[in-house]
């Protein structure tokens, strides 16, 4: 299903100025699964990159055919998906990126001209940095929902090959590196609803199960409340996650935080609906946490049979 609310003006205005003879020396790795409706647009925004790799999780639609049609020199690999950390590590290890610097994208993300310029500058003048955090503009119902999507939220997507690994963190991943990291301030564009609301809800149903595991772990970690005052936004965010893991009334707290404290009401009608979807996601997490607690207590209280629990 094509995204009926995609910002089509942005796609029409995007014109690549690169040619195969002037492409920039970076390897772009795109993770896909059933992204036939999004992959061509994504690839059109990395025409400037010299090496583009698709790591597909055995799509059952024509994602790969459409990808080849969009870019003839695309390199395609297939690997069963376990989690984002594992998939990114496998891609780094097994696809032989041709360049020192690697950029990770998802099929519903567009590396617009401003972000492209920021990435070029980071690679050309990296200093001591072994990687760079990127942020995105989240689009919903044709609107950049800036405030209620917690912009800017940073992810390590640009890295020097051999210097960074990933590990599973909730439904996403967390970077592992000893080297210094920088930031590319110019955001890329994320169309997370490209396949429709139904697809988003189904995906986040899976994500909520992974979040239960993360919350259970965060509840055992020290709060380290001093991180709230840290200058590093990632340290502040991780501290807030540890606090939220211990906090009750998660759905209500999420709505108040996004819609009131972060001024999501300024995002208009799209902001209201986006916040409601996030609240629904928190409800699923809350109920799954209650279920996990109930099942653990039931198992612990079950009578032993023949000396076995």
Secondary structure, 3 states (H helix, E strand, C coil): CCCCCCCHHHHHHCCCCCCCCCCEEEEEEEEECCCCCCHHHHHHCCCCEEEEEEEECCCCCCHHHHHHHHCCCCEEEECCCCCHHHHHHHHHHHCCCCCCEEEEEECCEECCHHHHHHHHHHHHCCCCCCEEEECEEEEECCEECCCCCCCCCCEEEEEECCCCEEEEECCEEEEECCCCEEECCCCEEECCCCCCHHHHHHHHHHHHHHHHHHHHHHCCCCCCHHHHHCCCHHHHHHHHHHHHHCCCCHHHHHHHHHHHHCCHHHHHHHHHHHHHHHHHHHHHHHHHHHHHHHHHHHHHHCCCECCEC
